[in-house]
Amino acid sequence: MKFIDLFAGLGGFHVALNALGHKCVYACELNDSLRKIYEKNFNINIDGDITKLDIKKIPQHEILCAGFPCQPFSKAGSSQGFNHKVAGKMFFYLIKIIKFHRPKFLFLENVPNLLNHSQGKTWNFMKKKILKLGYEVDQKIVSPIDFNIPQTRNRMYIVAKKNKLNGFTWPKKLKPKNNLKKYLSNNPKLIKEMSEQRKNAIETWKFFLTKMPKTKYLPNPLWSMEFGATYPFENTTPLKIKLKELKKMKGKFGVSFKNMNKKEILENLPNYSKVRTEKYPDWKIKMIKKTRDFYKENKKWVDKLMPKLINLKSEAYQKFEWNCQGDKFNFTGKIISFRPSGVRVRRNNSSPTLISSTTSQVPYLAWKKRFMSYEECLKIQGMEKLKYYPKTNGVFFPAIGNAVNVKVVYKIGKELFN
């Protein structure tokens, strides 16, 4: 069958549907550099801005594929939905194309948060629009890890067929395998460089773990700024009590507020505590309490490490997420991600999600002492056979993070078009 590839990116839908025996007759992609790469890889002319297309000139097709912009619905993005000035409107352009061409199949992809965005109203609105055009629609949250592809990456896949889906079933999950090492290279070519600040963060937390008593529980997350802090957090908040009272207390890393003015006190409170509210949500109270309790029990050895933790400067590096409860306290065989929520450590059974909105969260392979390479990211996304791809961090990682997983699309497509 003939298919079109809208919001094409690196061409994940193209690779998967080609492998299923279908032919791409049209594609569009807004990003200029990705458009040039797509043309070189697939030898097809590709249009740019979907809002400026002449819909009538799009060739007839049986399958419409689209990983339409997800930022408006993503937890990692703005979550503005249809209010997003540009990306929020893309669904309506998609509907115009569907309405005019009436392809037999629709195969769409977006972030999982779309399902519950605005208490489910957004997706219900979209689904009704598609149903009104005479399609039966189904959707499911699917991750590559479901099919033994070593990446935890939930995505919402939407399938539709004119009239009826005719007994379509989603591909069955497979029994999990620890197979990430099969996807890694011994001689990677393109690797993201690590900043000195991140090297320091890794060394600091690595050293921290060597001092961690084997029998003790390590809270997850651990907000080290709470070490020595005494500002109120359970029944009230620091911005809700009088300055005179606050001056009797301590801020992050136990710094005294005694001789500080209001501005200086604010600078020495953790960012997450500077919310003008009568009371923190229960989850935040719980997180702060866990870290403070940990500090009380381990004060003797933690105090000696305090200068190193303070020297990390950024709160994103001063927060630690140990997602390996039960393992020995070291980085052996672990994957590290640098996230706004903290330095996250996890087992090596799969890669964390490759994120499109940032180049800063590329997985770091502790046992190889390097970030995951371009080639490894491509292989995990099922695009290892692409001859051409971006060669700079600023273009490559957003593109690979935005891409659909080829093997997931292949498996769903096989069931849908059968």
N, C-alpha and C positions, 0 to 999 in steps of 0.2 A: 504494500500500500504506500501511497504518497503521504508524507508528513511535513508540517512546518514547525520550525523551532524558534519560538518567541522568547525574548530576554535570554538569548542563547548562551552568553558567557563563554566558557571554554568549550562548550559543546557536549556536555554529559548526556543529554537526551539524544543527540545526534549519534554518538558512539554506540549507545545501547540499542537504539532502534535500527541502526545499520546492521548491528550484529544479529538482529532478529529478522533481517531480510527486507527492511523497508527503506524507501528512498526519500531523502530530504529534497524538497523542491523550493523551499524558501526559508530564510532565517533573518532575524533582526537582533541587533545588540547596540545599545547606546554608547558603550565605552569604545573609543576610537582604537586604542591599542589592541583590545580583545577582538575587535572586528577584523583587524588586519591579520591577526593570528588565526582566527577562525577560517578566513578565506584561504590562507596558506595550507592549513591542515585538511580542509574538506573540498578545496577547489570549487567553491561556490560563491557567487556574489551575495553580499549580505547588506541589508538596509540598516539604517541607524535608528533615529528617534521614532518610536511607535506612534507618537501623537501626530506625526506629520505624514504618515503613510497614506497612500491612496489605496484603500481597502480593496477596491475593484481589481487592482493590479496583482494582488496576491494570487498565485496559481491555485487551482482547485486541489483539494487534498482530502484525505480520509481521516487523518489524525492531526489534531492540534496539540502541540506540547508547549508548556510554558511554566518556567520556574519564576512566576511573577514576583516583583519586588516585595521583600519580606520585612524591611525595616519598620514600616508603620505598625506591624503586628508583633514584632519581636521583643522579648524581654531585654535582649541585649541592645536593642535599638530604642526608638523614641516611644513606641506603643501608641502613636497618635491615630492609628487606623486611617479612615477615609479623610481625616482632617490634615494629614500630611500633605503639604502643598503640591508635591510632585508625585511621589510613589503611591500615595493613597488613591490616586485617580487611575492607576494603571489597570485595575480590574475592569473598569468601565470601558476602556479601549479594547480590552480582551473580549468583553461581551459584544461589542459592536462587530468585531471580526467573526465571532461565532454566529451571531445573528445573520450576518450577510452570507457566510460560506456554508453554514450548517454541516460541519464535518461529522463523520460517523462516530468518531471517538474524541474525547477530551482527556488529556493526561497532564495534570497540574501538580505543582509542588510548592509548599510554603513552610513557614516555621510552625511548630506544634502549638504555639501560643495563639495562633489564629482560631483554633477550635473554641477557645474560651474567652477570646478577646471581647471586652465589653459585655461580660456575663453571657457569652455565646451569641449575642445579637448580631455581631458582624458576620460570622460564618452562616448563621441562619438566613441573613439577608442575601448573601452571595449565593447560597444554595438555592433559594427560591428563584433568583434570577436565572440560574441555569435550568432548573426544573420547568420554568415557564417557556423555555425554548424547546421543550419536548425531549429532554434527556432524563434518564434515570441516573442518579448520582450516589456514589459511596465514597467514604473517606476513612483513613486510618493513620495513626501515628506509627511510623516504621523507622527502625534504626539499622544501620549496616551490621551491628553486632548480632542482630536477630538471625543473620545468615552467615555467621562465622567470618565476617569481614571485621577486622579488629579496630573498629572505631565506634565510640558511643556518640551517636549523632541522630537524635530524634528529629524526624521531619514529618510534616503532614502531607500525605499523598492523596490526591483527589482524582477519581476516575469517573468517567461518565460515558454513556453510550446512548445514541438515539433510541427512543422508545424504551428498550429494556436492556439491562446488563446481561441477561441470559445466563444466569447461574454463575456469574463471575465469583471467584473466591480468592481471597488474599493468600499469597504464598505462605506456607507454614514455617514457623520458626524452627531453627535447627538447634541441636544440642551444643551448648557453648564449647569452644576450644580456645586454648591459650596459644594463639598462632601469630602474634605480632612479629616475632623474630623472622618469620618467612617473608615479611614485607620490608625488612630492613636491609641496607646495603653495607658491605664491608669497605667499599671505596666510593663514598658519596662525592658528587662533584660540587653541587651548590648547597652551601650551608650558611644559615644566618649567623652573623657574628654576635657574640655575647658582650654586653656592656660591663664595665668594671663594677658598676653598682649591683648588677645581678650576680656577678661572680662573688661579690662580697656577701650578698644575701644567702647564696647557696652555702658558702663556707661557714657563715654565722650559724645557720640552722643545722648544718651538718655537725658542727661542734656542739651545739645545744643538745642534740640527740645523744652524743657520746656521754654527756653528763646526766642524762635522764635515767633515774633509777629503774631497773628492769621490771620491778613489780608495781610501779606506779601507773596510773591512768593518765594519758595525755588528752586533754579536752580538744574537741574538734568543733569549731575553730578555737584557736588560742589567740586572744588579742593581747599581745604583750604590753601594749600601752597601759593596760590595767594593773600591771605589776606595781604595787605601792600606792595606787590611786585610792582616795577615800571620798571623792565627790559623791553626792547622793544619786542613786539610780533605781531603788526599789519602790519607794512611795512618792517620790517627787523627782525633779530633774535639776541640774545645776543652774539652768537659766530661769528657773522659777523660784529660787530662794534669794534672800537678800544678800547683797555683796558682802556685808559684814559677816554673815554666817559662812559664806563661801570661802572667805579668807582664812578660816580656821581649818580648811581642808587641803587635800593634795590632788594634783592633776596627774597626767600621764607620767609613768615611770616614777611616781612618788614625789614629784616636784611640789614644793610648798607654795601656796597662793598668798602667804602671809604679807609680803611686801609688794605685791603686784597690784597694778591698776586693772580695770575691767578688760581693756584690750589685751593685756599680757596674760590674764587668766584665760581668755578665749583661745589664745594661741597655744596654751598648754592643756587644753582639753582635747580628747580624741574627736575627730571630725564627726563620727556617728553620734556623739553625745550632745552636739550643739544644735539641738532641735527644740524649738519653742513649743513645748507640750507639757501638760500637767503630769503625764505619766508615760513612760516608754512602753511599747508593746511587750507582751509577755516573752516573746522569743528573744528580744534584745536584753531584757532583764536576766533571762536564763544564761545567755552567752557571757555577759559581764560577770555574773556570779560564779560561773564555772571557772573563769580565768582567775578571779580574785581568790577563790578557794584553793586553786592549784598553787597560787603564789604563797599563800599562808603555809601550806604544807611543805613547800620546797624553797622557801625564802633563802635559806643558808647558801645554797649553791647557785640559785637564780640571780641573787644580788651581784655575784661575781661576774656574771655575763651581761649585766645590765648595760654597761658602756658599749658593748658590741651591738646590742639591740638598738640602743639610742642612735648609734652611728649609722644605722640603716636609713635613717631620716624619713623615708616615705612610709606612710602607714600601710600601703599595699605590701611592703616587704616586712613590716613589723607584725603582720598577721600571718598565722601559720595554720594550714589545714592538713592534718595527718589522716588521710583516708585509708589507712592501712592498719586498723586496730587488730591486735593479735600478732603482728609482725615484729621482728626485732627492730630496735630504734636506730636504723641507719638508712642510707640512700641506695644500698645495693639493689640493683635490678628495679629501681623505681623510675617513674615518669614524673617530671616536675612541670607545673604550669604557673606562669606569673599572671595572676588575675587581680582585678581591683579588690576582690574579697580576700586576697592573701596569696602567699606562696603555697600552692596546692601540691601535695605529694600523693601519688596513687600507685597501685600495682601495675605491672607491665603486661596485663592480659589484653589490654586494648589501648588505643590512642584516645586522648580526650577529643572533644569536638574541635574541628578546624573551623575557626570563627572568621566570618567575612568582615566584621566591622573593625578589626584591629590586626596589626602585625605583631602585637606584643605578647600574644598568648600561644605562640608556636610551642608544641611539646618539646621539652628538654629531656633527653635520654641520659639519665645519670650514669649508667654503666658504660656508656660510650663517650661521656663527657662532651656532648654536643647536642645542638637542636636537631630535630627531625629535618632531613634534607628535602629539597624540592622534589627529587625523584621518588622519595619514600611517600611524600604527601600525595603525589600523582598516583602512585600504585595503590594506596589505600582508597583513593577515590575512583579507582578503576580506569584511570586515564594514562597509564604508563606507556601506551603505544602512541601517544601524541608526539609528533615529530617536533612541533613548535609549541612553546609556552613562554610566558613572561619570565624575564631573567633578573628582575629587581624585586626586592621584598615588598615595596609599596604597591606593586601591581599583582605580583604572584599570589601572596597570601590572602588578600581579599578575594581574588578570583577563585582560588581553590576552595576557600571557605564558603563561597557563594554557590559553588557547583553542586549539582545533584550527584549522588553516588551512582556510578554507571551500573554496578552489579545489582543494586537495589532496583533501579529502573528496569533493567533487563528482566529480573524475576517477576516484577509486577506486570510488565508489558507482555511477557510470555503467557500469563494467565488471562490478561485483558483481551489480547488480540487472537487468542486461540479459537 
